[in-house]
Amino acid sequence: MKIKNLFDNSDWQGLKKFEELPLSQKQIVFYAEDENSMIFYESIINELICKYDTTVCYVTSSKNDPILKTSENKIKVFYVGQGVARTKFFLNLKANILITTMPDLETFHIKRSKTYPVHYVYIFHSMVSTHLIYRKGAFDNFDTIFCVGNHQIEEIKNTEIRYDLKSKNLIHHGYGHLDKMLEKISTVEEEKFMKDNSIQILVAPSWGSNGLLENIGEELVNILLSSGFMVIVRPHPVTQKKSKKMIEKLESKFSKKSNFKLEKDVRNFDTFFSSDIMISDWSGVALEFAFAFEKPILYVDMPKKVNNLDYKDIKNIPLEVRIREEIGYLVSPLELKLIPEKIKLLIQNTSKFKKKISHIREESVFNIGNSGKIGAQKIIEIINEESKIS
């Protein structure tokens, strides 16, 4: 996909160029919090510009966003940074619809437009539940939510009932990133990801004070390497920003080991293809790995990542809690020495987990393989409906 480059090294100039566009050219606006956002938008945008011949705007806060260096006439790209220019962009936004993967609208400094009746759409950047890992009220101020699966539909409806909130338009959408990985699996040449006979472990945890890498990363990696496994450590982007010294220590200690690799580019998913097992804690990426490749997860049972202390107000058991022991094994952080044996058992039972994971995926995710088409269709429907109202 080629994108038109309007980036001129200035957040304020990018904002000015966006605001100077006539409303007719910015009916549909995608906002990217970082350079990884396109992973979740791409299938929808492709459908909009190819099937519906629609021009869209893509507003990004990342100077490193690859979209800034490409060109496509039907996609206009603007850089607004992460500071005051971005705040002004949201406050003064004039567009028919804004699509974002950034939650907490109206909660902090990112507000709904004060100048125009914009329709706000939220797209999930994880398949996890809505009431444990996300903050309380994270989705309350959106008009439409593109839901991954029925678990999110039920949670949001129950949240609306529990707190007497206005009903939102809940779309049976799916998960574009999963679709993209499944498509690649079906078309890629298997030889591209061939490796030797050693077992390859992908360590891909969440981030935060209770995170796996932040607390026991060094000990875990040492045990895995000493057991002869190929080990790829894939730190969360936030871990890379907030725990640089810890990452540097890991790299310094293990980089000379031939069976160790530190993978910092989270946009590259090649190691998902070649890895046999993922080790994680509460990261949503574990669901992506399991559902795309039908391979099991070894969960280190770190304390739950809880961003909503009132999550028990909603009676639904979070998906990521409910299915952990169905798609893999659980091990205590106090019993890391058991991990090599657990890995061998997972490998022996791969076919059993493959069937379980496939069944759970079909029950948990809408429109597998077609989320982009559904998303684009719903966006066009919203635009048409809004035009009737106005």
WOGICOR-V530501 format. One record per residue. N is the residue number from 1. RES is the residue in three letters. OMEGA is omega in whole degrees, -180 to 180 (none if undefined). NEAR is the number of other C-alpha atoms within 10 Angstrom. D_CENTER is the distance of its C-alpha to the mean C-alpha in Angstrom with 2 decimals. Layout:
# WOGICOR-V530501
N;RES;OMEGA;NEAR;D_CENTER, N;RES;OMEGA;NEAR;D_CENTER
This chain:
# WOGICOR-V530501
1;MET;180;10;20.06, 2;LYS;-174;12;22.23, 3;ILE;179;18;21.70, 4;LYS;-175;19;24.50, 5;ASN;177;18;24.67, 6;LEU;-175;18;25.92, 7;PHE;-177;20;24.83, 8;ASP;176;12;27.91, 9;ASN;-179;12;26.82, 10;SER;178;15;27.19, 11;ASP;-179;23;24.85, 12;TRP;178;19;27.93, 13;GLN;176;17;29.13, 14;GLY;177;23;25.78, 15;LEU;-179;19;25.93, 16;LYS;179;15;29.58, 17;LYS;179;15;28.93, 18;PHE;-176;25;26.31, 19;GLU;179;16;28.70, 20;GLU;177;8;31.56, 21;LEU;174;11;30.02, 22;PRO;-177;11;31.74, 23;LEU;-179;13;29.84, 24;SER;-179;10;30.35, 25;GLN;178;16;28.08, 26;LYS;175;22;25.17, 27;GLN;-177;18;24.85, 28;ILE;-178;23;21.16, 29;VAL;172;24;19.05, 30;PHE;176;22;15.39, 31;TYR;-180;22;14.40, 32;ALA;179;22;12.04, 33;GLU;-180;18;11.61, 34;ASP;-176;17;11.22, 35;GLU;-180;17;11.71, 36;ASN;-173;18;8.19, 37;SER;-177;20;7.78, 38;MET;177;23;10.02, 39;ILE;-174;14;7.85, 40;PHE;-179;22;6.93, 41;TYR;-163;24;10.52, 42;GLU;-176;16;12.66, 43;SER;178;22;14.06, 44;ILE;-179;21;14.94, 45;ILE;178;26;16.55, 46;ASN;180;18;18.44, 47;GLU;-180;18;19.77, 48;LEU;-175;23;20.84, 49;ILE;-177;17;22.73, 50;CYS;-177;12;24.16, 51;LYS;-174;12;25.09, 52;TYR;178;13;25.71, 53;ASP;-174;11;26.93, 54;THR;172;17;25.08, 55;THR;178;21;24.57, 56;VAL;174;20;21.40, 57;CYS;179;22;20.76, 58;TYR;-177;25;17.78, 59;VAL;-175;26;17.95, 60;THR;177;28;16.14, 61;SER;-177;20;16.56, 62;SER;175;20;16.18, 63;LYS;-178;18;19.43, 64;ASN;-178;12;17.74, 65;ASP;-179;17;15.80, 66;PRO;-178;12;17.21, 67;ILE;-179;25;17.62, 68;LEU;-176;23;20.48, 69;LYS;-178;14;22.54, 70;THR;-178;14;22.57, 71;SER;175;16;24.64, 72;GLU;-173;15;24.43, 73;ASN;-177;13;26.91, 74;LYS;177;19;24.90, 75;ILE;180;23;22.03, 76;LYS;-172;23;23.18, 77;VAL;-179;27;21.19, 78;PHE;176;27;21.85, 79;TYR;-180;30;21.03, 80;VAL;178;27;21.51, 81;GLY;-177;22;20.40, 82;GLN;-176;15;19.33, 83;GLY;-174;12;22.82, 84;VAL;180;12;25.47, 85;ALA;178;20;24.96, 86;ARG;178;21;21.44, 87;THR;179;16;22.97, 88;LYS;178;17;25.73, 89;PHE;-179;21;23.50, 90;PHE;-177;19;22.02, 91;LEU;-174;17;25.46, 92;ASN;-174;15;27.35, 93;LEU;172;23;24.91, 94;LYS;-180;23;26.85, 95;ALA;179;23;24.84, 96;ASN;-176;21;24.79, 97;ILE;174;22;21.08, 98;LEU;-180;25;18.08, 99;ILE;-178;22;14.51, 100;THR;172;22;11.69, 101;THR;-178;19;8.19, 102;MET;-180;18;10.26, 103;PRO;174;20;11.91, 104;ASP;175;18;15.46, 105;LEU;-180;20;17.36, 106;GLU;-176;16;21.03, 107;THR;-179;15;20.48, 108;PHE;-176;7;20.84, 109;HIS;178;15;21.95, 110;ILE;-173;17;19.73, 111;LYS;170;18;21.94, 112;ARG;-178;20;22.62, 113;SER;177;19;25.12, 114;LYS;-174;12;28.70, 115;THR;-174;12;30.27, 116;TYR;-179;13;28.87, 117;PRO;-179;15;27.62, 118;VAL;174;19;24.10, 119;HIS;-173;19;22.04, 120;TYR;-179;20;18.55, 121;VAL;176;22;15.67, 122;TYR;174;21;12.31, 123;ILE;-178;23;9.36, 124;PHE;174;22;6.67, 125;HIS;175;21;2.94, 126;SER;-180;19;4.10, 127;MET;-175;24;7.60, 128;VAL;-179;25;9.52, 129;SER;-171;24;12.46, 130;THR;-167;27;13.13, 131;HIS;180;28;16.09, 132;LEU;-176;23;15.67, 133;ILE;178;20;12.75, 134;TYR;179;18;12.64, 135;ARG;176;18;15.89, 136;LYS;180;18;18.75, 137;GLY;-174;18;18.96, 138;ALA;-174;17;15.39, 139;PHE;-171;23;15.69, 140;ASP;-172;21;19.48, 141;ASN;172;20;20.11, 142;PHE;178;21;18.19, 143;ASP;-178;17;20.40, 144;THR;177;22;18.11, 145;ILE;175;24;14.88, 146;PHE;-173;23;13.25, 147;CYS;180;24;12.80, 148;VAL;-175;27;11.21, 149;GLY;-176;24;14.42, 150;ASN;179;17;17.67, 151;HIS;179;20;16.67, 152;GLN;176;26;14.80, 153;ILE;-178;20;17.80, 154;GLU;-179;16;20.25, 155;GLU;-179;19;18.67, 156;ILE;178;24;18.56, 157;LYS;180;16;22.07, 158;ASN;176;17;23.38, 159;THR;178;23;22.08, 160;GLU;179;16;23.91, 161;ILE;-176;13;27.00, 162;ARG;-175;11;26.93, 163;TYR;178;11;26.77, 164;ASP;-179;9;28.60, 165;LEU;175;15;25.90, 166;LYS;180;12;26.09, 167;SER;178;15;24.57, 168;LYS;177;16;21.54, 169;ASN;-175;14;21.06, 170;LEU;-175;18;18.66, 171;ILE;172;19;17.68, 172;HIS;-169;20;17.34, 173;HIS;-174;25;14.56, 174;GLY;-174;27;12.40, 175;TYR;-175;29;9.18, 176;GLY;-179;27;9.71, 177;HIS;176;23;7.74, 178;LEU;179;24;9.87, 179;ASP;-178;19;12.77, 180;LYS;179;20;12.69, 181;MET;179;20;12.88, 182;LEU;178;16;15.55, 183;GLU;-180;13;17.40, 184;LYS;179;13;17.55, 185;ILE;-176;14;18.83, 186;SER;-175;9;21.50, 187;THR;-174;8;22.72, 188;VAL;175;11;22.47, 189;GLU;-175;10;25.67, 190;GLU;-177;11;25.52, 191;GLU;-177;7;27.76, 192;LYS;-176;10;25.19, 193;PHE;178;13;23.43, 194;MET;177;10;26.64, 195;LYS;178;11;27.40, 196;ASP;-174;7;30.39, 197;ASN;-179;6;31.12, 198;SER;179;11;29.57, 199;ILE;-179;17;26.66, 200;GLN;-178;23;23.43, 201;ILE;176;25;21.10, 202;LEU;179;23;17.54, 203;VAL;-174;25;16.96, 204;ALA;-177;25;13.28, 205;PRO;174;27;13.31, 206;SER;-178;24;11.72, 207;TRP;176;22;13.56, 208;GLY;-175;16;16.47, 209;SER;179;12;20.15, 210;ASN;-176;17;19.82, 211;GLY;-178;23;17.45, 212;LEU;-178;28;18.81, 213;LEU;-178;29;19.24, 214;GLU;-174;18;20.67, 215;ASN;-174;15;23.28, 216;ILE;-175;16;24.20, 217;GLY;-177;17;22.45, 218;GLU;-180;18;25.77, 219;GLU;-179;12;27.62, 220;LEU;-178;20;25.07, 221;VAL;180;21;24.90, 222;ASN;179;15;28.70, 223;ILE;-179;16;29.20, 224;LEU;-180;21;27.03, 225;LEU;-179;18;28.79, 226;SER;179;11;32.14, 227;SER;175;12;31.62, 228;GLY;179;13;31.29, 229;PHE;165;18;27.67, 230;MET;-174;20;25.68, 231;VAL;174;23;22.97, 232;ILE;179;21;19.83, 233;VAL;-176;23;18.15, 234;ARG;-177;21;14.61, 235;PRO;174;24;14.14, 236;HIS;179;21;11.00, 237;PRO;180;15;11.21, 238;VAL;175;12;12.66, 239;THR;180;20;15.06, 240;GLN;-180;16;16.17, 241;LYS;-171;11;17.07, 242;LYS;-177;12;18.64, 243;SER;-176;16;20.19, 244;LYS;-179;12;21.61, 245;LYS;179;11;24.90, 246;MET;179;17;23.49, 247;ILE;179;22;21.60, 248;GLU;180;12;24.85, 249;LYS;177;12;26.85, 250;LEU;-178;18;24.92, 251;GLU;-179;17;25.30, 252;SER;-175;10;28.94, 253;LYS;-170;12;29.83, 254;PHE;-172;17;28.32, 255;SER;-180;14;27.94, 256;LYS;178;10;31.43, 257;LYS;-178;12;30.66, 258;SER;-179;10;30.48, 259;ASN;178;17;28.04, 260;PHE;175;21;25.46, 261;LYS;175;17;22.68, 262;LEU;-177;16;20.26, 263;GLU;-176;17;17.19, 264;LYS;-178;14;15.75, 265;ASP;-176;12;14.09, 266;VAL;175;12;10.51, 267;ARG;-180;11;10.62, 268;ASN;-176;9;13.32, 269;PHE;-179;12;12.83, 270;ASP;-178;11;16.59, 271;THR;174;15;17.01, 272;PHE;-177;22;15.04, 273;PHE;-172;19;17.94, 274;SER;-178;17;20.66, 275;SER;-179;21;19.72, 276;ASP;-176;21;21.53, 277;ILE;169;24;19.86, 278;MET;170;27;16.81, 279;ILE;-178;24;17.71, 280;SER;176;24;15.28, 281;ASP;178;30;15.78, 282;TRP;-177;27;13.33, 283;SER;176;22;9.99, 284;GLY;-180;19;7.47, 285;VAL;177;20;7.54, 286;ALA;177;29;11.07, 287;LEU;178;26;10.59, 288;GLU;180;20;9.01, 289;PHE;-177;23;12.06, 290;ALA;-175;22;14.45, 291;PHE;-179;24;13.83, 292;ALA;-171;23;13.79, 293;PHE;180;20;16.67, 294;GLU;177;21;18.42, 295;LYS;-174;29;18.98, 296;PRO;180;32;19.40, 297;ILE;169;27;17.78, 298;LEU;-178;24;20.08, 299;TYR;168;25;18.96, 300;VAL;-168;24;20.77, 301;ASP;174;16;21.51, 302;MET;177;18;20.72, 303;PRO;-180;13;21.16, 304;LYS;173;13;18.52, 305;LYS;-174;18;15.94, 306;VAL;175;15;17.41, 307;ASN;176;13;16.64, 308;ASN;-177;17;18.72, 309;LEU;179;12;22.17, 310;ASP;-174;12;23.28, 311;TYR;-180;20;20.73, 312;LYS;172;12;23.77, 313;ASP;178;13;25.11, 314;ILE;-169;21;22.92, 315;LYS;-180;11;24.43, 316;ASN;174;17;21.58, 317;ILE;-178;16;20.60, 318;PRO;-179;20;16.83, 319;LEU;-176;18;15.52, 320;GLU;174;18;14.24, 321;VAL;-172;13;17.81, 322;ARG;-171;10;19.67, 323;ILE;-175;14;18.73, 324;ARG;-175;19;18.56, 325;GLU;174;14;22.14, 326;GLU;-178;14;21.97, 327;ILE;179;25;19.48, 328;GLY;179;24;20.94, 329;TYR;179;19;23.17, 330;LEU;177;19;23.16, 331;VAL;180;17;25.05, 332;SER;176;13;26.23, 333;PRO;177;19;25.58, 334;LEU;-177;11;29.39, 335;GLU;-177;9;29.89, 336;LEU;-179;16;27.97, 337;LYS;178;15;31.06, 338;LEU;-172;13;30.43, 339;ILE;180;23;27.21, 340;PRO;179;17;29.03, 341;GLU;177;11;30.86, 342;LYS;179;17;27.80, 343;ILE;180;24;26.13, 344;LYS;178;13;29.32, 345;LEU;178;12;29.38, 346;LEU;179;21;25.84, 347;ILE;-180;17;26.94, 348;GLN;-176;11;30.09, 349;ASN;-177;13;28.29, 350;THR;-178;18;25.61, 351;SER;178;14;27.14, 352;LYS;180;14;27.26, 353;PHE;179;21;23.58, 354;LYS;180;17;22.77, 355;LYS;180;13;24.58, 356;LYS;-177;17;23.06, 357;ILE;179;24;19.44, 358;SER;180;18;20.22, 359;HIS;-180;13;21.89, 360;ILE;178;14;19.19, 361;ARG;-178;18;16.54, 362;GLU;180;13;19.05, 363;GLU;-168;12;19.60, 364;SER;-172;18;16.06, 365;VAL;178;22;14.31, 366;PHE;164;20;16.01, 367;ASN;-178;18;17.27, 368;ILE;-178;19;16.11, 369;GLY;-175;17;16.79, 370;ASN;-176;17;17.52, 371;SER;180;25;14.59, 372;GLY;179;27;15.17, 373;LYS;180;19;18.81, 374;ILE;-179;19;18.34, 375;GLY;180;25;16.06, 376;ALA;179;21;18.60, 377;GLN;-179;16;21.45, 378;LYS;178;17;20.41, 379;ILE;177;19;19.97, 380;ILE;178;16;23.43, 381;GLU;178;12;24.82, 382;ILE;179;17;23.73, 383;ILE;-179;15;25.33, 384;ASN;179;12;28.45, 385;GLU;180;11;28.71, 386;GLU;-180;15;28.39, 387;SER;177;10;31.08, 388;LYS;-178;8;33.39, 389;ILE;-178;6;33.09, 390;SER;none;6;33.81
